[in-house]
Amino acid sequence: MKVTIGRRGDALSAYVAKKDLEEIIIDMERPEIWGGWVDLANGWRLGLPEMAAETRLPITVEARRISGDTP
């Protein structure tokens, strides 16, 4: 799924246009965010692609939903 990763104040957020869903990223596997999982405030866990740590935000990437029950 296409996910836009950006900043919302001091926090990182993820926006899924197809679901009209924007959630704060509350936890991440790697400090540089890329190439691991991120947990969203709604309970979803997304797998993000490998990218350079200095990748500028906002950016739209192809992510995969690993878990979470929210439709």
Backbone as CSV, one residue per row, in Angstrom:
resi,resn,N_x,N_y,N_z,CA_x,CA_y,CA_z,C_x,C_y,C_z
1,MET,0.840,-1.175,0.000,0.000,0.000,0.000,0.886,1.238,0.000
2,LYS,0.402,2.296,-0.609,1.134,3.566,-0.635,0.904,4.295,0.687
3,VAL,2.012,4.681,1.321,1.966,5.373,2.605,2.876,6.595,2.521
4,THR,2.372,7.738,2.952,3.185,8.942,3.007,3.672,9.119,4.434
5,ILE,4.991,9.147,4.589,5.625,9.354,5.893,6.028,10.821,5.964
6,GLY,5.664,11.471,7.054,5.999,12.879,7.223,6.128,13.236,8.684
7,ARG,6.293,14.510,8.939,6.382,15.017,10.313,5.087,15.727,10.660
8,ARG,4.636,15.503,11.868,3.464,16.190,12.416,3.911,16.743,13.761
9,GLY,4.344,17.981,13.770,4.958,18.552,14.964,6.303,17.884,15.190
10,ASP,6.516,17.352,16.380,7.765,16.659,16.702,7.710,15.176,16.377
11,ALA,6.537,14.673,15.998,6.360,13.239,15.778,6.357,12.909,14.281
12,LEU,6.643,11.657,13.992,6.488,11.147,12.637,5.063,10.632,12.478
13,SER,4.520,10.758,11.270,3.172,10.254,11.013,3.155,9.493,9.702
14,ALA,2.131,8.667,9.565,1.921,7.896,8.341,0.519,8.190,7.846
15,TYR,0.393,8.467,6.542,-0.908,8.740,5.934,-1.155,7.729,4.828
16,VAL,-2.285,7.025,4.915,-2.705,6.054,3.905,-3.903,6.659,3.183
17,ALA,-3.666,7.156,1.965,-4.719,7.868,1.228,-5.927,6.982,0.938
18,LYS,-5.698,5.729,0.559,-6.811,4.830,0.219,-7.771,4.628,1.387
19,LYS,-7.268,4.738,2.596,-8.090,4.564,3.795,-8.442,5.898,4.443
20,ASP,-7.920,7.017,3.887,-8.054,8.340,4.483,-7.692,8.276,5.968
21,LEU,-6.537,7.709,6.227,-6.072,7.431,7.586,-4.733,8.108,7.823
22,GLU,-4.657,8.915,8.870,-3.384,9.488,9.294,-3.199,9.160,10.765
23,GLU,-2.069,8.540,11.081,-1.778,8.131,12.459,-0.335,8.477,12.806
24,ILE,-0.112,8.744,14.065,1.233,8.995,14.592,1.981,7.668,14.673
25,ILE,3.255,7.707,14.343,4.131,6.539,14.521,4.576,6.550,15.979
26,ILE,4.204,5.507,16.719,4.491,5.475,18.161,5.710,4.643,18.519
27,ASP,6.141,3.765,17.617,7.323,2.937,17.882,7.905,2.514,16.543
28,MET,9.208,2.268,16.517,9.852,1.817,15.294,10.996,0.878,15.619
29,GLU,11.236,-0.051,14.710,12.287,-1.046,14.894,13.674,-0.412,14.833
30,ARG,13.861,0.538,13.928,15.175,1.167,13.726,15.071,2.673,13.937
31,PRO,16.079,3.276,14.538,16.028,4.727,14.783,15.941,5.539,13.492
32,GLU,16.492,5.020,12.401,16.431,5.751,11.130,15.142,5.451,10.368
33,ILE,14.241,4.681,10.913,12.891,4.331,10.441,12.874,3.372,9.256
34,TRP,13.783,3.478,8.328,13.720,2.718,7.069,14.220,1.296,7.207
35,GLY,13.535,0.375,6.520,13.970,-1.011,6.463,13.507,-1.879,7.613
36,GLY,12.618,-1.374,8.412,12.086,-2.151,9.533,10.603,-1.885,9.680
37,TRP,10.052,-2.251,10.825,8.635,-2.023,11.073,8.427,-0.736,11.856
38,VAL,7.213,-0.186,11.724,6.772,0.936,12.547,5.388,0.593,13.085
39,ASP,5.111,1.009,14.309,3.792,0.827,14.910,3.053,2.154,14.884
40,LEU,1.800,2.121,14.431,0.955,3.308,14.404,0.061,3.342,15.626
41,ALA,-0.434,4.521,15.960,-1.275,4.697,17.146,-2.560,3.877,17.084
42,ASN,-3.027,3.506,15.887,-4.270,2.733,15.779,-4.047,1.223,15.900
43,GLY,-2.805,0.778,16.112,-2.520,-0.640,16.281,-1.927,-1.317,15.061
44,TRP,-1.875,-0.637,13.921,-1.273,-1.230,12.733,0.232,-1.293,12.878
45,ARG,0.825,-2.322,12.319,2.281,-2.414,12.181,2.562,-2.478,10.681
46,LEU,3.410,-1.574,10.218,3.766,-1.503,8.801,5.243,-1.815,8.617
47,GLY,5.558,-2.512,7.549,6.944,-2.753,7.153,7.325,-1.728,6.103
48,LEU,8.409,-1.002,6.350,8.858,0.041,5.429,10.061,-0.435,4.621
49,PRO,10.238,0.109,3.417,11.361,-0.303,2.573,12.691,0.253,3.067
50,GLU,13.773,-0.356,2.607,15.124,0.160,2.872,15.306,1.465,2.120
51,MET,15.775,2.481,2.814,16.092,3.766,2.199,17.234,4.385,2.993
52,ALA,17.860,5.383,2.417,18.951,6.080,3.112,18.406,6.787,4.354
53,ALA,19.189,6.788,5.426,18.768,7.402,6.687,18.447,8.883,6.515
54,GLU,19.107,9.553,5.582,18.899,10.991,5.398,17.794,11.318,4.384
55,THR,16.953,10.360,4.037,15.845,10.586,3.116,14.958,11.710,3.639
56,ARG,14.646,12.662,2.765,13.851,13.830,3.168,12.368,13.479,3.251
57,LEU,11.709,14.092,4.212,10.276,13.888,4.418,9.529,15.145,4.019
58,PRO,8.301,15.071,3.573,7.484,13.867,3.411,7.865,13.092,2.159
59,ILE,7.595,11.785,2.201,7.852,10.909,1.065,6.795,9.806,1.047
60,THR,6.370,9.433,-0.152,5.420,8.336,-0.311,6.189,7.084,-0.691
61,VAL,5.937,6.009,0.048,6.635,4.738,-0.167,5.618,3.602,-0.263
62,GLU,6.069,2.482,-0.754,5.263,1.261,-0.775,5.562,0.508,0.525
63,ALA,4.576,0.417,1.395,4.727,-0.270,2.680,3.804,-1.480,2.691
64,ARG,4.066,-2.395,3.613,3.164,-3.542,3.747,2.657,-3.606,5.180
65,ARG,1.374,-3.918,5.303,0.767,-4.031,6.623,1.097,-5.409,7.177
66,ILE,1.759,-5.426,8.327,2.177,-6.666,8.962,1.100,-7.160,9.924
67,SER,0.493,-6.244,10.657,-0.545,-6.635,11.612,-1.434,-5.451,11.925
68,GLY,-2.519,-5.729,12.633,-3.475,-4.708,13.031,-4.857,-5.062,12.552
69,ASP,-5.864,-4.860,13.409,-7.222,-5.277,13.099,-8.105,-4.185,12.541
70,THR,-7.650,-2.929,12.562,-8.475,-1.838,12.080,-8.726,-1.994,10.582
71,PRO,-9.964,-1.895,10.136,-10.257,-2.070,8.701,-9.667,-0.983,7.845
